[in-house]
Amino acid sequence: MASVTPGRILITLGNMMYALGAFAADLNTTHVFNPRWPPHAKFHNGQTMTLGILLSVTSLAFLWKSAHARDVTCARESLWWAAMIGSFYCAAGCSAILYPGTEWTDPEFVVEGQWTQGPLFGGVVVAMWVGYALESWRLG
């Protein structure tokens, strides 16, 4: 089976985006080095960043396992798990705004016209499932 395909590239990029993006967005004065954040909030932020790496690595393992599967059924199952696990982090990010008292950005860091995580998280979830659909279609 072909290894590098548009669907696999899309899922790989989505995984890299949230795994690395969490560190780019959070390992700075808005989160980890924010003096207003209590230590336990920083603990959970560290937990979340590490979880992003672990989910991404797991998703990528299933994704590239599917590239070397001996049969289409095994490839489809691995691909489905790659998209599902790859969606978890950003789906959780999309739902986080639904909890009481949450906002996309702390008030001191709001920049007019700046994108929030919502569209980015949603875009990654869409990328995972578009990648899955492309690859499933390719597999027949």
C-alpha positions in Angstrom: 0.0 0.0 0.0 1.1 3.5 -0.7 2.8 5.3 2.3 2.7 9.0 1.6 -0.8 10.0 0.5 -2.8 13.2 0.9 -5.0 11.7 3.6 -2.0 10.6 5.7 -0.2 13.9 5.1 -3.3 15.8 6.4 -3.6 13.6 9.5 0.2 13.9 10.2 0.1 17.7 9.9 -3.0 17.9 12.1 -1.2 15.9 14.8 2.0 18.0 14.5 -0.1 21.2 14.7 -1.7 20.5 18.0 1.3 18.6 19.6 3.8 21.4 18.8 1.2 24.2 18.9 0.3 23.6 22.5 3.9 24.2 23.5 4.2 27.3 21.3 0.9 28.7 22.7 1.3 27.7 26.4 5.0 27.7 27.3 5.1 31.5 27.7 3.8 34.4 29.8 0.2 33.7 28.9 0.2 30.3 30.6 3.1 28.5 32.2 5.1 31.6 33.1 2.0 33.7 34.0 2.5 34.9 37.5 -1.2 35.2 38.1 -1.7 31.5 37.5 -1.7 29.4 40.6 0.7 26.4 40.7 -2.1 23.8 40.3 -3.4 25.6 37.1 0.2 25.4 35.8 0.3 21.7 36.7 -2.8 21.0 34.6 -1.4 23.0 31.8 1.7 20.9 31.8 -0.5 17.8 31.9 -2.5 19.0 28.9 0.7 19.8 26.9 2.1 16.3 27.6 -1.2 14.7 26.8 -1.1 16.4 23.4 2.3 14.8 22.7 1.1 11.4 23.8 -2.1 11.5 21.8 -0.2 12.7 18.7 2.4 10.0 19.0 -0.3 7.3 19.4 -2.3 8.6 16.5 0.8 8.7 14.3 1.7 5.2 15.3 -1.8 4.0 14.1 -1.6 6.1 11.0 1.7 4.8 9.8 0.8 1.2 10.9 -2.1 1.5 8.4 0.4 2.3 5.7 2.1 -1.0 6.1 -1.0 -3.1 6.8 -1.2 -6.4 4.9 -4.9 -6.1 4.2 -7.4 -3.3 3.7 -9.5 -4.2 6.8 -6.5 -3.8 9.1 -5.5 -0.6 7.3 -9.0 0.9 7.7 -9.1 0.0 11.4 -5.7 1.5 12.1 -6.7 4.6 10.1 -9.9 5.0 12.0 -8.0 4.9 15.3 -5.5 7.4 14.0 -8.2 9.9 13.2 -10.2 9.2 16.4 -7.2 9.5 18.7 -5.8 12.4 16.7 -9.2 14.3 17.2 -9.3 13.8 21.0 -7.1 16.7 22.1 -8.7 19.3 19.8 -12.3 18.0 20.4 -11.6 18.5 24.1 -10.4 22.0 23.3 -13.6 22.8 21.4 -15.7 21.6 24.4 -13.7 23.4 27.1 -15.4 26.7 26.4 -18.7 25.1 27.5 -17.6 24.8 31.1 -18.7 27.6 33.5 -16.5 30.6 33.8 -14.2 29.7 30.8 -13.0 32.1 28.1 -10.7 31.5 25.1 -8.2 34.0 26.4 -7.3 35.7 29.7 -8.4 39.3 29.7 -4.9 40.8 29.8 -4.0 38.9 26.6 -7.0 39.7 24.4 -6.0 41.2 21.1 -8.8 42.6 18.9 -9.2 40.6 15.8 -6.9 37.8 17.0 -8.0 34.2 16.4 -8.8 32.1 19.4 -8.2 28.4 19.8 -11.8 27.6 18.8 -11.3 27.7 15.0 -7.8 26.2 15.3 -9.1 23.2 17.4 -12.1 22.8 15.0 -9.8 23.0 12.0 -7.6 20.2 13.3 -10.6 18.0 14.0 -11.9 18.6 10.5 -8.4 17.9 9.1 -8.3 14.5 10.9 -11.6 13.4 9.5 -11.0 14.8 6.0 -7.7 12.9 6.0 -9.5 9.8 7.1 -12.1 10.2 4.4 -9.5 10.7 1.7 -7.5 7.7 2.8 -10.6 5.5 3.2 -11.7 6.5 -0.3 -8.2 5.7 -1.6 -8.4 2.3 0.0 -11.6 1.5 -1.8 
